[in-house]
């Protein structure tokens, strides 16, 4: 089975997981959020990661898509150290710069793609979602009421 682990500073991963549930239903068995909350230390977060991993009985064939807010940030590096100690890192792909589009693409692809394909598609979709919204000018339309 494949799992998604969201890792972030603050409550970003928790909020993202909540938003995912609005689009894809109950994700509690396959999507996990781990957050380094404000005022907590890396050691506090390490204990939280260890406890969370202890709560889940992953099997030998399980694979992981790890999405993080920042590559190199202390939440991700702490998580990866614990994951590596447990022998799970070699069954994982790790992506940074997580956004909603990336997480949603990964979530809906869990049962249809391998982890490398999920990573490639998630990165592609995340990049495509980054764009500036152009506010229509009043002169661009004859019917201003329908623009917004």
N, C-alpha and C positions, 0 to 999 in steps of 0.2 A: 504494500500500500504506500501511497505517496502522501506526504504531509507538508504543510506550509507553516513556517515559523516566522512571525513578524517580530523584529527586534528594533527598539527605538529608545531615544531619549524622551523624557516626559511621558505623556500618555498617548502619543501619536499612534503606536501600534494598537492600543486598545480601541481608540476611536476608529481606526481603519477597519479593524475586525468587526465592530458594530455596523459600520457602513456596508461592509461586504454582506452581512446577513440580510440587509434590506434588499440586495440584488440577487443573492444566491441561496437564501434560506439558512437553516441552521448549519453553521460551520464548526460547531464546538468539538466535534470528534476528529477534525482534520486540519483545522487552522488554529494556531496558538499565538498569543500575543505576550511578549515579554518586554517590560518597560523599566528603564532605569529612572525612577521617579526623582523629582527635584529634592535635594537634601539627603539623598541616599548615596552611599559609597559604592565603589566597584566591588568591594567585599560583600556588601549587602546584596548587590545584584547577583553576584556569583552564587550566594546561598539560595536566592530565589530561583535561579536557573537550575541549580542542582535539585531543589525540591520539585520544581515543575517536571523535570525529566524523570524523577523518581515516581511521580504520579502516573506516568504513562508507560505502558509495557510495549515498547517497540520491538518488532520482530527482526530477524536477521535480514530478510529481504526488503525491509522498508527503506524508502528513499525520502530525501528532504529537499525542499526548496526554501532557502533562508532568504528573506527579504529584510533589508536594513535601511534605516534612514541615511546613515553615513558610513561608507567604507572607512575603516581605521578608527572609528569612534570607540570609546570605551565600552558601550553596551555590546557592540558586535564583537570586539576582540575578546571581551570576557566570555561571552557566549561561546565563541569558537574554541576557546581554550578548554572549556568544560566539555563541549561536544567532541573535541578531539580526544580528550582523556577517556571518553566513553567509547571510542572507536566508531563514531558516527559521521565524522567529517568526510571520510572518503566516499560516503554514499549521498553526498550533498552537492548542490550548486548554491552559490552565494551571490546575491545581487544587491547592489547598493543604490541609493537614490530612490527608494521606494515611493511610489505614489499610488493613488487609487486604481488607475488603469492597469498598472503593473500587477497589483494584487488581485484584481478581479480577473484578469486574463489567466493568471496562474491558478486561481481557485476553480474557474470553470473548465480548466484543461486537465485537472488532476487525473481523470479517468480515461482521457483520450490521447495523451502524449507521454513520451518519456521525459525525464527531468531535464535533459539537455534541450529538447525541443520546447518545453515549457519556458525555460530560461530565454531562449532565443526569441520566441514569440512575445513573451512578457516585456523584454527590453524594447523590441520593435514597437509594440503598442504604446508603451510608456513614452517613448520618444515622439511618436506621432501625436500623442495627446497634448504635448507641450506646444502651445501656440497662443498668440495674442488674440483676444476677442476684439473685433472692430465694431465700435459703437456706430450704428447708422446715423448719419447726419440728417437733419430735417429736410434738406434739399435733395437727398437721395431717394425720397419716396413721395408719392402723391398722397398716400393715405397714412399719416403719421400714427394713427391709433393702432394699427396692426403690427408695428415694428417691434414692440417690446412686450 
